[in-house]
Amino acid sequence: MFYMDGAFRSLRRILCNPKDKFVHNLQHLGFIIKHCSLAGLWSFDLTVTQLLQENIPESERGIVNGVQSSMNYLMDLVHFIMVILAPQPQQFGLLVIISLLFVITGHVMYFIYAKKYKIKETVIQTNSERKPQNPSV
């Protein structure tokens, strides 16, 4: 316990030394980056919520939101299991690569969906423009 207490005091002295401007500026930079990324995450979350509310019929919103929540909790569970299975710092790179693969897979699935939706929307618009016009008598 004494060794850990001394290590924490040394770490606090290194990180909180006002004379070391580099570490002080690095802390501020980390703080700014963290809050900018959180602002991006929150705005993305609001965008997804708005898209769900605008594009899903009211009778199906509860089902879609339930599935979305279930998928979020499932991915949280997968995250916790991966951390339990690979707790060593040397394995962190593998976890980062797996996380990156999940993000890329999500992007690819979204792009496939968006492409199909765009094609379907284009076909509907084309068909509505080709409606036969009744000649007026």
VMD Tcl script that builds the backbone (N, CA, C; Angstrom):
set m [mol new atoms 411]
animate dup $m
set s [atomselect $m all]
$s set {name element resname resid chain x y z} {
  {N N MET 1 A 0.823 -1.190 0.000}
  {CA C MET 1 A 0.000 0.000 0.000}
  {C C MET 1 A 0.869 1.258 0.000}
  {N N PHE 2 A 1.984 1.214 0.779}
  {CA C PHE 2 A 2.873 2.368 0.838}
  {C C PHE 2 A 3.476 2.646 -0.535}
  {N N TYR 3 A 3.837 1.579 -1.261}
  {CA C TYR 3 A 4.421 1.748 -2.590}
  {C C TYR 3 A 3.419 2.412 -3.529}
  {N N MET 4 A 2.165 1.958 -3.504}
  {CA C MET 4 A 1.149 2.537 -4.381}
  {C C MET 4 A 0.884 3.991 -4.023}
  {N N ASP 5 A 0.873 4.312 -2.722}
  {CA C ASP 5 A 0.638 5.685 -2.305}
  {C C ASP 5 A 1.761 6.593 -2.810}
  {N N GLY 6 A 2.986 6.114 -2.714}
  {CA C GLY 6 A 4.118 6.887 -3.214}
  {C C GLY 6 A 4.050 7.051 -4.729}
  {N N ALA 7 A 3.588 6.022 -5.436}
  {CA C ALA 7 A 3.464 6.107 -6.894}
  {C C ALA 7 A 2.405 7.125 -7.279}
  {N N PHE 8 A 1.297 7.149 -6.552}
  {CA C PHE 8 A 0.243 8.118 -6.846}
  {C C PHE 8 A 0.723 9.553 -6.561}
  {N N ARG 9 A 1.499 9.728 -5.481}
  {CA C ARG 9 A 2.031 11.050 -5.181}
  {C C ARG 9 A 2.981 11.503 -6.280}
  {N N SER 10 A 3.815 10.589 -6.766}
  {CA C SER 10 A 4.755 10.940 -7.838}
  {C C SER 10 A 3.998 11.292 -9.116}
  {N N LEU 11 A 2.982 10.515 -9.428}
  {CA C LEU 11 A 2.198 10.779 -10.629}
  {C C LEU 11 A 1.481 12.121 -10.513}
  {N N ARG 12 A 0.924 12.411 -9.354}
  {CA C ARG 12 A 0.246 13.681 -9.144}
  {C C ARG 12 A 1.239 14.842 -9.269}
  {N N ARG 13 A 2.442 14.661 -8.749}
  {CA C ARG 13 A 3.453 15.697 -8.835}
  {C C ARG 13 A 3.850 15.953 -10.295}
  {N N ILE 14 A 3.938 14.884 -11.083}
  {CA C ILE 14 A 4.319 15.030 -12.494}
  {C C ILE 14 A 3.207 15.708 -13.281}
  {N N LEU 15 A 1.962 15.247 -13.088}
  {CA C LEU 15 A 0.853 15.762 -13.887}
  {C C LEU 15 A 0.363 17.127 -13.438}
  {N N CYS 16 A 0.504 17.452 -12.194}
  {CA C CYS 16 A -0.050 18.698 -11.676}
  {C C CYS 16 A 1.011 19.762 -11.417}
  {N N ASN 17 A 2.200 19.581 -11.940}
  {CA C ASN 17 A 3.260 20.554 -11.746}
  {C C ASN 17 A 2.998 21.765 -12.634}
  {N N PRO 18 A 2.660 22.921 -12.049}
  {CA C PRO 18 A 2.352 24.092 -12.876}
  {C C PRO 18 A 3.563 24.634 -13.618}
  {N N LYS 19 A 4.767 24.211 -13.216}
  {CA C LYS 19 A 5.963 24.692 -13.896}
  {C C LYS 19 A 6.146 24.034 -15.255}
  {N N ASP 20 A 5.595 22.838 -15.421}
  {CA C ASP 20 A 5.756 22.118 -16.681}
  {C C ASP 20 A 4.606 22.503 -17.618}
  {N N LYS 21 A 4.849 23.451 -18.486}
  {CA C LYS 21 A 3.812 23.971 -19.382}
  {C C LYS 21 A 3.363 22.936 -20.400}
  {N N PHE 22 A 4.274 22.050 -20.833}
  {CA C PHE 22 A 3.906 21.056 -21.838}
  {C C PHE 22 A 2.818 20.133 -21.315}
  {N N VAL 23 A 3.017 19.604 -20.114}
  {CA C VAL 23 A 2.021 18.696 -19.531}
  {C C VAL 23 A 0.719 19.452 -19.280}
  {N N HIS 24 A 0.824 20.688 -18.820}
  {CA C HIS 24 A -0.365 21.500 -18.563}
  {C C HIS 24 A -1.141 21.728 -19.859}
  {N N ASN 25 A -0.449 22.077 -20.927}
  {CA C ASN 25 A -1.107 22.284 -22.223}
  {C C ASN 25 A -1.667 20.989 -22.772}
  {N N LEU 26 A -0.970 19.882 -22.540}
  {CA C LEU 26 A -1.453 18.576 -23.000}
  {C C LEU 26 A -2.747 18.203 -22.293}
  {N N GLN 27 A -2.861 18.526 -21.014}
  {CA C GLN 27 A -4.093 18.259 -20.282}
  {C C GLN 27 A -5.236 19.079 -20.862}
  {N N HIS 28 A -4.986 20.328 -21.164}
  {CA C HIS 28 A -6.028 21.169 -21.757}
  {C C HIS 28 A -6.432 20.657 -23.133}
  {N N LEU 29 A -5.460 20.245 -23.917}
  {CA C LEU 29 A -5.753 19.703 -25.243}
  {C C LEU 29 A -6.618 18.446 -25.132}
  {N N GLY 30 A -6.279 17.559 -24.202}
  {CA C GLY 30 A -7.084 16.361 -23.990}
  {C C GLY 30 A -8.500 16.694 -23.567}
  {N N PHE 31 A -8.639 17.677 -22.689}
  {CA C PHE 31 A -9.956 18.127 -22.238}
  {C C PHE 31 A -10.779 18.652 -23.417}
  {N N ILE 32 A -10.171 19.459 -24.268}
  {CA C ILE 32 A -10.865 20.027 -25.431}
  {C C ILE 32 A -11.260 18.936 -26.414}
  {N N ILE 33 A -10.352 18.013 -26.698}
  {CA C ILE 33 A -10.644 16.922 -27.637}
  {C C ILE 33 A -11.782 16.055 -27.105}
  {N N LYS 34 A -11.747 15.751 -25.818}
  {CA C LYS 34 A -12.803 14.916 -25.229}
  {C C LYS 34 A -14.165 15.585 -25.374}
  {N N HIS 35 A -14.240 16.867 -25.070}
  {CA C HIS 35 A -15.531 17.542 -25.125}
  {C C HIS 35 A -16.002 17.769 -26.559}
  {N N CYS 36 A -15.094 17.976 -27.477}
  {CA C CYS 36 A -15.489 18.087 -28.891}
  {C C CYS 36 A -16.036 16.755 -29.402}
  {N N SER 37 A -15.400 15.660 -29.012}
  {CA C SER 37 A -15.893 14.352 -29.456}
  {C C SER 37 A -17.247 14.042 -28.827}
  {N N LEU 38 A -17.456 14.446 -27.575}
  {CA C LEU 38 A -18.762 14.238 -26.944}
  {C C LEU 38 A -19.835 15.078 -27.629}
  {N N ALA 39 A -19.487 16.306 -28.009}
  {CA C ALA 39 A -20.462 17.139 -28.728}
  {C C ALA 39 A -20.827 16.487 -30.061}
  {N N GLY 40 A -19.838 15.903 -30.750}
  {CA C GLY 40 A -20.117 15.188 -31.996}
  {C C GLY 40 A -21.001 13.972 -31.761}
  {N N LEU 41 A -20.719 13.234 -30.696}
  {CA C LEU 41 A -21.527 12.060 -30.372}
  {C C LEU 41 A -22.962 12.459 -30.065}
  {N N TRP 42 A -23.155 13.505 -29.281}
  {CA C TRP 42 A -24.508 13.943 -28.922}
  {C C TRP 42 A -25.264 14.439 -30.149}
  {N N SER 43 A -24.589 15.183 -31.019}
  {CA C SER 43 A -25.284 15.670 -32.216}
  {C C SER 43 A -25.632 14.517 -33.139}
  {N N PHE 44 A -24.761 13.508 -33.236}
  {CA C PHE 44 A -25.067 12.328 -34.037}
  {C C PHE 44 A -26.268 11.600 -33.461}
  {N N ASP 45 A -26.316 11.475 -32.136}
  {CA C ASP 45 A -27.430 10.799 -31.488}
  {C C ASP 45 A -28.742 11.540 -31.741}
  {N N LEU 46 A -28.712 12.867 -31.666}
  {CA C LEU 46 A -29.912 13.648 -31.957}
  {C C LEU 46 A -30.342 13.492 -33.411}
  {N N THR 47 A -29.378 13.424 -34.317}
  {CA C THR 47 A -29.690 13.253 -35.737}
  {C C THR 47 A -30.360 11.912 -35.982}
  {N N VAL 48 A -29.826 10.856 -35.374}
  {CA C VAL 48 A -30.421 9.526 -35.534}
  {C C VAL 48 A -31.842 9.517 -34.983}
  {N N THR 49 A -32.044 10.121 -33.821}
  {CA C THR 49 A -33.388 10.172 -33.228}
  {C C THR 49 A -34.352 10.923 -34.138}
  {N N GLN 50 A -33.905 12.043 -34.699}
  {CA C GLN 50 A -34.775 12.808 -35.597}
  {C C GLN 50 A -35.108 12.014 -36.853}
  {N N LEU 51 A -34.115 11.335 -37.435}
  {CA C LEU 51 A -34.375 10.531 -38.635}
  {C C LEU 51 A -35.353 9.401 -38.336}
  {N N LEU 52 A -35.198 8.772 -37.168}
  {CA C LEU 52 A -36.126 7.705 -36.803}
  {C C LEU 52 A -37.543 8.250 -36.662}
  {N N GLN 53 A -37.693 9.413 -36.059}
  {CA C GLN 53 A -39.027 9.971 -35.854}
  {C C GLN 53 A -39.655 10.436 -37.160}
  {N N GLU 54 A -38.849 10.918 -38.094}
  {CA C GLU 54 A -39.398 11.426 -39.354}
  {C C GLU 54 A -39.722 10.319 -40.354}
  {N N ASN 55 A -38.957 9.229 -40.339}
  {CA C ASN 55 A -39.065 8.231 -41.403}
  {C C ASN 55 A -39.775 6.954 -41.009}
  {N N ILE 56 A -40.127 6.794 -39.751}
  {CA C ILE 56 A -40.777 5.558 -39.317}
  {C C ILE 56 A -42.211 5.888 -38.934}
  {N N PRO 57 A -43.151 5.108 -39.441}
  {CA C PRO 57 A -44.552 5.348 -39.062}
  {C C PRO 57 A -44.721 5.275 -37.544}
  {N N GLU 58 A -45.657 6.070 -37.047}
  {CA C GLU 58 A -45.844 6.191 -35.603}
  {C C GLU 58 A -46.171 4.849 -34.948}
  {N N SER 59 A -46.867 3.996 -35.655}
  {CA C SER 59 A -47.257 2.703 -35.077}
  {C C SER 59 A -46.073 1.750 -34.917}
  {N N GLU 60 A -44.969 1.998 -35.632}
  {CA C GLU 60 A -43.812 1.087 -35.585}
  {C C GLU 60 A -42.633 1.663 -34.814}
  {N N ARG 61 A -42.726 2.884 -34.325}
  {CA C ARG 61 A -41.590 3.526 -33.657}
  {C C ARG 61 A -41.143 2.777 -32.413}
  {N N GLY 62 A -42.090 2.297 -31.637}
  {CA C GLY 62 A -41.734 1.571 -30.417}
  {C C GLY 62 A -40.945 0.315 -30.713}
  {N N ILE 63 A -41.343 -0.397 -31.762}
  {CA C ILE 63 A -40.648 -1.628 -32.139}
  {C C ILE 63 A -39.229 -1.307 -32.583}
  {N N VAL 64 A -39.093 -0.298 -33.442}
  {CA C VAL 64 A -37.769 0.064 -33.956}
  {C C VAL 64 A -36.868 0.554 -32.828}
  {N N ASN 65 A -37.401 1.388 -31.939}
  {CA C ASN 65 A -36.597 1.874 -30.822}
  {C C ASN 65 A -36.206 0.737 -29.882}
  {N N GLY 66 A -37.100 -0.233 -29.697}
  {CA C GLY 66 A -36.776 -1.390 -28.872}
  {C C GLY 66 A -35.659 -2.219 -29.474}
  {N N VAL 67 A -35.719 -2.426 -30.784}
  {CA C VAL 67 A -34.655 -3.184 -31.458}
  {C C VAL 67 A -33.339 -2.415 -31.390}
  {N N GLN 68 A -33.399 -1.085 -31.587}
  {CA C GLN 68 A -32.188 -0.276 -31.517}
  {C C GLN 68 A -31.572 -0.357 -30.115}
  {N N SER 69 A -32.375 -0.241 -29.082}
  {CA C SER 69 A -31.864 -0.338 -27.708}
  {C C SER 69 A -31.276 -1.717 -27.444}
  {N N SER 70 A -31.948 -2.755 -27.927}
  {CA C SER 70 A -31.443 -4.114 -27.740}
  {C C SER 70 A -30.090 -4.295 -28.412}
  {N N MET 71 A -29.950 -3.757 -29.618}
  {CA C MET 71 A -28.669 -3.861 -30.319}
  {C C MET 71 A -27.579 -3.078 -29.583}
  {N N ASN 72 A -27.917 -1.910 -29.049}
  {CA C ASN 72 A -26.935 -1.137 -28.279}
  {C C ASN 72 A -26.467 -1.917 -27.054}
  {N N TYR 73 A -27.410 -2.519 -26.331}
  {CA C TYR 73 A -27.038 -3.291 -25.149}
  {C C TYR 73 A -26.255 -4.548 -25.526}
  {N N LEU 74 A -26.600 -5.168 -26.657}
  {CA C LEU 74 A -25.860 -6.344 -27.106}
  {C C LEU 74 A -24.412 -5.972 -27.427}
  {N N MET 75 A -24.226 -4.849 -28.108}
  {CA C MET 75 A -22.864 -4.429 -28.438}
  {C C MET 75 A -22.091 -4.024 -27.181}
  {N N ASP 76 A -22.772 -3.449 -26.186}
  {CA C ASP 76 A -22.119 -3.178 -24.903}
  {C C ASP 76 A -21.656 -4.480 -24.268}
  {N N LEU 77 A -22.499 -5.503 -24.309}
  {CA C LEU 77 A -22.144 -6.800 -23.746}
  {C C LEU 77 A -20.948 -7.400 -24.480}
  {N N VAL 78 A -20.936 -7.312 -25.811}
  {CA C VAL 78 A -19.799 -7.809 -26.595}
  {C C VAL 78 A -18.526 -7.055 -26.200}
  {N N HIS 79 A -18.655 -5.741 -26.014}
  {CA C HIS 79 A -17.516 -4.917 -25.589}
  {C C HIS 79 A -16.974 -5.404 -24.244}
  {N N PHE 80 A -17.859 -5.625 -23.277}
  {CA C PHE 80 A -17.414 -6.066 -21.957}
  {C C PHE 80 A -16.778 -7.452 -22.025}
  {N N ILE 81 A -17.331 -8.336 -22.828}
  {CA C ILE 81 A -16.760 -9.680 -22.967}
  {C C ILE 81 A -15.376 -9.608 -23.598}
  {N N MET 82 A -15.218 -8.754 -24.619}
  {CA C MET 82 A -13.897 -8.630 -25.248}
  {C C MET 82 A -12.862 -8.100 -24.258}
  {N N VAL 83 A -13.258 -7.155 -23.412}
  {CA C VAL 83 A -12.317 -6.617 -22.422}
  {C C VAL 83 A -11.972 -7.678 -21.385}
  {N N ILE 84 A -12.939 -8.515 -21.027}
  {CA C ILE 84 A -12.662 -9.593 -20.068}
  {C C ILE 84 A -11.721 -10.618 -20.686}
  {N N LEU 85 A -11.917 -10.933 -21.962}
  {CA C LEU 85 A -11.083 -11.944 -22.620}
  {C C LEU 85 A -9.687 -11.430 -22.975}
  {N N ALA 86 A -9.533 -10.121 -23.127}
  {CA C ALA 86 A -8.232 -9.562 -23.491}
  {C C ALA 86 A -7.894 -8.392 -22.562}
  {N N PRO 87 A -7.568 -8.679 -21.283}
  {CA C PRO 87 A -7.360 -7.587 -20.335}
  {C C PRO 87 A -5.943 -6.994 -20.339}
  {N N GLN 88 A -5.008 -7.647 -20.985}
  {CA C GLN 88 A -3.620 -7.183 -20.947}
  {C C GLN 88 A -3.417 -5.951 -21.821}
  {N N PRO 89 A -2.577 -5.015 -21.384}
  {CA C PRO 89 A -2.314 -3.824 -22.205}
  {C C PRO 89 A -1.741 -4.167 -23.579}
  {N N GLN 90 A -1.023 -5.273 -23.687}
  {CA C GLN 90 A -0.456 -5.685 -24.976}
  {C C GLN 90 A -1.551 -6.083 -25.961}
  {N N GLN 91 A -2.716 -6.448 -25.475}
  {CA C GLN 91 A -3.827 -6.864 -26.328}
  {C C GLN 91 A -4.736 -5.708 -26.718}
  {N N PHE 92 A -4.425 -4.508 -26.262}
  {CA C PHE 92 A -5.276 -3.360 -26.544}
  {C C PHE 92 A -5.354 -3.078 -28.042}
  {N N GLY 93 A -4.251 -3.241 -28.746}
  {CA C GLY 93 A -4.236 -3.019 -30.193}
  {C C GLY 93 A -5.232 -3.923 -30.905}
  {N N LEU 94 A -5.336 -5.172 -30.477}
  {CA C LEU 94 A -6.294 -6.107 -31.065}
  {C C LEU 94 A -7.726 -5.615 -30.830}
  {N N LEU 95 A -8.004 -5.121 -29.635}
  {CA C LEU 95 A -9.338 -4.603 -29.339}
  {C C LEU 95 A -9.654 -3.380 -30.191}
  {N N VAL 96 A -8.659 -2.549 -30.437}
  {CA C VAL 96 A -8.863 -1.372 -31.283}
  {C C VAL 96 A -9.179 -1.798 -32.708}
  {N N ILE 97 A -8.452 -2.788 -33.214}
  {CA C ILE 97 A -8.688 -3.285 -34.577}
  {C C ILE 97 A -10.086 -3.892 -34.687}
  {N N ILE 98 A -10.492 -4.679 -33.697}
  {CA C ILE 98 A -11.834 -5.268 -33.710}
  {C C ILE 98 A -12.894 -4.171 -33.672}
  {N N SER 99 A -12.685 -3.157 -32.842}
  {CA C SER 99 A -13.618 -2.035 -32.768}
  {C C SER 99 A -13.704 -1.315 -34.107}
  {N N LEU 100 A -12.566 -1.094 -34.735}
  {CA C LEU 100 A -12.538 -0.446 -36.044}
  {C C LEU 100 A -13.292 -1.281 -37.084}
  {N N LEU 101 A -13.140 -2.595 -37.017}
  {CA C LEU 101 A -13.872 -3.465 -37.953}
  {C C LEU 101 A -15.381 -3.368 -37.740}
  {N N PHE 102 A -15.815 -3.262 -36.484}
  {CA C PHE 102 A -17.246 -3.082 -36.214}
  {C C PHE 102 A -17.753 -1.765 -36.800}
  {N N VAL 103 A -16.969 -0.705 -36.638}
  {CA C VAL 103 A -17.378 0.600 -37.173}
  {C C VAL 103 A -17.444 0.555 -38.697}
  {N N ILE 104 A -16.444 -0.044 -39.331}
  {CA C ILE 104 A -16.437 -0.147 -40.799}
  {C C ILE 104 A -17.606 -0.985 -41.280}
  {N N THR 105 A -17.904 -2.078 -40.585}
  {CA C THR 105 A -19.045 -2.916 -40.950}
  {C C THR 105 A -20.347 -2.126 -40.858}
  {N N GLY 106 A -20.494 -1.328 -39.804}
  {CA C GLY 106 A -21.684 -0.485 -39.672}
  {C C GLY 106 A -21.806 0.507 -40.812}
  {N N HIS 107 A -20.689 1.117 -41.200}
  {CA C HIS 107 A -20.712 2.064 -42.315}
  {C C HIS 107 A -21.100 1.371 -43.616}
  {N N VAL 108 A -20.522 0.208 -43.875}
  {CA C VAL 108 A -20.827 -0.522 -45.109}
  {C C VAL 108 A -22.299 -0.912 -45.144}
  {N N MET 109 A -22.822 -1.394 -44.022}
  {CA C MET 109 A -24.240 -1.773 -43.980}
  {C C MET 109 A -25.133 -0.557 -44.223}
  {N N TYR 110 A -24.762 0.597 -43.651}
  {CA C TYR 110 A -25.556 1.796 -43.871}
  {C C TYR 110 A -25.491 2.236 -45.330}
  {N N PHE 111 A -24.301 2.189 -45.934}
  {CA C PHE 111 A -24.174 2.603 -47.326}
  {C C PHE 111 A -24.964 1.688 -48.254}
  {N N ILE 112 A -24.986 0.397 -47.970}
  {CA C ILE 112 A -25.788 -0.540 -48.767}
  {C C ILE 112 A -27.273 -0.200 -48.631}
  {N N TYR 113 A -27.715 0.051 -47.399}
  {CA C TYR 113 A -29.111 0.432 -47.169}
  {C C TYR 113 A -29.440 1.731 -47.901}
  {N N ALA 114 A -28.562 2.733 -47.762}
  {CA C ALA 114 A -28.824 4.034 -48.386}
  {C C ALA 114 A -28.882 3.906 -49.901}
  {N N LYS 115 A -28.026 3.067 -50.477}
  {CA C LYS 115 A -28.031 2.875 -51.928}
  {C C LYS 115 A -29.333 2.227 -52.375}
  {N N LYS 116 A -29.783 1.201 -51.669}
  {CA C LYS 116 A -31.047 0.539 -52.017}
  {C C LYS 116 A -32.222 1.500 -51.853}
  {N N TYR 117 A -32.212 2.285 -50.759}
  {CA C TYR 117 A -33.295 3.227 -50.510}
  {C C TYR 117 A -33.317 4.301 -51.580}
  {N N LYS 118 A -32.148 4.779 -51.976}
  {CA C LYS 118 A -32.058 5.817 -53.010}
  {C C LYS 118 A -32.566 5.273 -54.342}
  {N N ILE 119 A -32.208 4.039 -54.684}
  {CA C ILE 119 A -32.673 3.436 -55.933}
  {C C ILE 119 A -34.188 3.263 -55.887}
  {N N LYS 120 A -34.716 2.780 -54.752}
  {CA C LYS 120 A -36.154 2.572 -54.613}
  {C C LYS 120 A -36.893 3.905 -54.711}
  {N N GLU 121 A -36.338 4.948 -54.076}
  {CA C GLU 121 A -36.959 6.264 -54.117}
  {C C GLU 121 A -36.942 6.820 -55.541}
  {N N THR 122 A -35.851 6.587 -56.261}
  {CA C THR 122 A -35.746 7.063 -57.639}
  {C C THR 122 A -36.777 6.365 -58.524}
  {N N VAL 123 A -36.967 5.065 -58.330}
  {CA C VAL 123 A -37.943 4.313 -59.117}
  {C C VAL 123 A -39.351 4.822 -58.825}
  {N N ILE 124 A -39.661 5.102 -57.571}
  {CA C ILE 124 A -40.992 5.603 -57.210}
  {C C ILE 124 A -41.234 6.962 -57.845}
  {N N GLN 125 A -40.229 7.847 -57.804}
  {CA C GLN 125 A -40.381 9.163 -58.407}
  {C C GLN 125 A -40.538 9.055 -59.923}
  {N N THR 126 A -39.776 8.156 -60.545}
  {CA C THR 126 A -39.865 7.982 -61.989}
  {C C THR 126 A -41.236 7.460 -62.379}
  {N N ASN 127 A -41.750 6.491 -61.623}
  {CA C ASN 127 A -43.070 5.940 -61.918}
  {C C ASN 127 A -44.173 6.972 -61.720}
  {N N SER 128 A -44.032 7.819 -60.711}
  {CA C SER 128 A -45.068 8.827 -60.484}
  {C C SER 128 A -45.036 9.898 -61.575}
  {N N GLU 129 A -43.876 10.147 -62.167}
  {CA C GLU 129 A -43.783 11.112 -63.261}
  {C C GLU 129 A -44.334 10.546 -64.561}
  {N N ARG 130 A -44.336 9.221 -64.694}
  {CA C ARG 130 A -44.795 8.584 -65.928}
  {C C ARG 130 A -46.279 8.255 -65.910}
  {N N LYS 131 A -47.002 8.747 -64.942}
  {CA C LYS 131 A -48.423 8.431 -64.885}
  {C C LYS 131 A -49.087 8.822 -66.190}
  {N N PRO 132 A -49.932 7.941 -66.704}
  {CA C PRO 132 A -50.594 8.296 -67.961}
  {C C PRO 132 A -51.556 9.464 -67.735}
  {N N GLN 133 A -51.468 10.402 -68.608}
  {CA C GLN 133 A -52.317 11.560 -68.465}
  {C C GLN 133 A -53.589 11.345 -69.265}
  {N N ASN 134 A -54.710 11.625 -68.635}
  {CA C ASN 134 A -55.997 11.488 -69.316}
  {C C ASN 134 A -56.221 12.716 -70.183}
  {N N PRO 135 A -56.476 12.473 -71.449}
  {CA C PRO 135 A -56.736 13.648 -72.297}
  {C C PRO 135 A -58.069 14.281 -71.902}
  {N N SER 136 A -58.061 15.564 -71.788}
  {CA C SER 136 A -59.304 16.246 -71.413}
  {C C SER 136 A -60.239 16.316 -72.615}
  {N N VAL 137 A -61.462 16.086 -72.357}
  {CA C VAL 137 A -62.446 16.045 -73.437}
  {C C VAL 137 A -63.083 17.381 -73.648}
}
mol reanalyze $m
mol bondsrecalc $m
mol representation Tube
mol addrep $m
